[in-house]
């Protein structure tokens, strides 16, 4: 058995511009390139430490602490593995794309791993006034799909309830693509009548219709070289669906009133809260267009499915709706917000916080500043005749709340909860 030449592997990772490390089957870091050292902090000791200790401050491998472990997956599959992880960095927590490649000896046994890390610039694990905010499992699954599709040219269909932030995700896809420096043009399809839709989307020649006093390049032309985002694509009239399909299939379109075809250089991202499959079956949406739009579907979770994100999301939103103020949410207010259902999702949470910040004269938003429907959650809980939550359910709620606010290591969290680290890891796996 002949092992790979370590000097050659170290030389390889040193030549790479992205952060790379070399580690063994015991998760120990054997070498790291300059980009990695900059990403974790120049003065930090990392050789001989485990990757999960450096990146996550875990005392056990990721798969034993509620995370996906690419090294364990690679040993199992024997192949390259990709995952999205939340890493500690000198600037706080940040999402990172991990690509881990196994290195074999002359007998074919895996002996080393090369791990490449690419920051996901469109998201933050902790509160941030820009970009996507969250760390709940449903949010991470969505973000991993976004990170995978963004660098490609594939058409993306964003699916989710109204208010889940589809335009923000579309902008994130654009910002993480090769078209990031070119225009991002958003179109609200529900706000255009059939007569205006074609001229708004494709443009028109002067005199093409009454009121066309000048030539217009249209939104497709305005998005040239960049990304065209069609929001509420399920509201596009059938007549226009045919012309949109032609644009996607041939890459060409015509201005209204012109016979000359024009070339379109756009990447299409569309979104809807409607059931497009049902609309296809009822004849209200073209099946061929549906297949063209649905190349890469991404489901956006409802806010009620990521309740553990509400505290950090609220903190981020407060920075936008109350700029220049140091207003914060009282613990009782956070608990009420966590229990609310949010039929309007993130948009509704933003509106709630904007109203509350206007009613609050101090620096702490109290339950009294929240809308009646949110405060009513507490009354419904107190007045409920349903059986009280089980001890296991109360433990789960406590752990979720602590996780949402905790900023230290899992070891310190276990100490706060007065349980062993092994017990904490077991409960995290159960979650």
Residue, then its C-alpha position, 0 to 999 in steps of 0.5 A: x500500500x502506497x499512500x499519496x504524496x503529502x507534499x504534492x497534496x499540500x502544494x496543490x491546495x496552496x495553489x488554489x485561490x479558495x480556502x482549502x484544507x487537507x484532513x485525515x479520516x479522523x477529521x484532523x487538519x493536516x494542512x491549510x492554504x493561505x486563503x483558509x488561514x485568512x478565513x479562520x483568522x491569521x493568528x489561530x492554531x489549526x494544524x492537528x485540530x479537528x475540522x468540526x472544532x475549528x469551523x463549528x466549535x463542536x466537541x464531536x463530529x458534525x453528524x453527532x451534533x445535528x449537522x450533515x457531515x460531508x466526511x462521513x458521507x464521503x466514506x460511505x459513498x466513496x465519492x465527492x460530497x457537497x453540503x451547506x454548513x454554517x461556520x464560525x468566522x472572525x466576522x461572525x457566523x456565515x454560510x459556506x458551501x463545502x466540497x469534499x473530495x476523497x484521496x485514495x492510496x494505491x490500493x484504492x482505500x480513502x486515506x485523506x480528504x481535500x475540503x474546499x470552502x466557498x462563502x455563500x455571500x447572500x446569507x448570514x446565520x446571524x442577524x444581518x441587515x442585508x441578505x437572507x437571514x436564518x438557520x432553521x433546517x427548512x431555511x438551510x434546505x432552501x438556501x442549499x438549493x439556491x447555492x447550487x443553482x445560482x452559478x448556473x444558467x438554469x431557469x428557476x421557479x420559486x414556489x411558496x406562499x405570499x410574503x415568503x420573500x420570493x423576490x429577495x431569493x430571486x435577487x440572491x440567485x442573481x447576486x450569486x451568479x455570473x450575471x451579478x454585475x448586470x441588471x436585475x429586473x423584477x416584473x409583477x405579473x399580477x399588476x399588468x393587464x393583458x393589453x399592457x403586458x406585451x408592450x411592457x415585457x417586450x417593448x414597442x415601436x413608436x406609433x405601435x398603438x395609441x399612446x405609444x409616442x416613443x420607442x420602448x425597449x421593454x423589460x426584456x431589453x432592460x434586463x439584457x445580460x442580467x436576470x429577469x424576475x417574473x413574480x406571480x407568473x401564474x397570472x400571465x394571460x394565456x396569449x402572452x404565455x405563448x410569446x414568453x414560451x417562444x422567448x425561452x425556446x428561441x431566445x428571440x422576441x419582437x417589439x410590438x409593432x415591429x417585424x424584426x426579431x431581437x436577441x434576448x440575453x437573459x436568465x429567467x427566474x419566476x415565482x408563484x404562490x399558485x398551484x401551476x400543476x392544477x392550472x395546467x390540468x384545468x387549461x389555465x396555464x400552458x403545459x409546455x411553458x410550465x416545463x420550461x419554467x420548472x427546470x429547477x424548482x425551489x420551495x420557500x418555507x412558510x415562516x411558521x415552519x421556521x419559528x426558531x428563526x423569528x428572533x434573529x429575523x425580527x432583529x434584522x427587520x428592526x434594523x430596516x424598519x427603524x434605522x438609527x434606533x437601538x430598539x429591541x424586542x422584550x423576551x415576552x414579545x419574542x415569545x408571542x411572535x414565535x407562537x403566532x402563525x403568520x398567514x402573511x409570512x415574513x411580509x407580515x412580520x415586517x409590518x408588525x415590527x414597523x407598527x410596533x416600532x412606531x408605537x414604542x417610545x423607548x428602546x424595548x418593544x413590549x407585548x402591548x406594542x404588538x397587534x391584537x392578533x399577536x397578543x391574542x396568542x397568549x390569551x388563546x393559550x391561557x384559555x385553551x381547554x386542550x391538555x397541557x404540553x407534555x414534559x418532552x414538548x416543553x423541553x423541545x420548546x426550551x431547547x429551540x428557544x435557547x438555540x435561537x439565541x445562543x451564540x457560543x459553542x455547544x459545550x457552553x450551551x450544554x452547561x447553560x442547560x445543566x445537561x451533559x454534552x452527550x445528552x445535548x447531542x442526542x436531543x439535537x438529533x431528535x429535533 
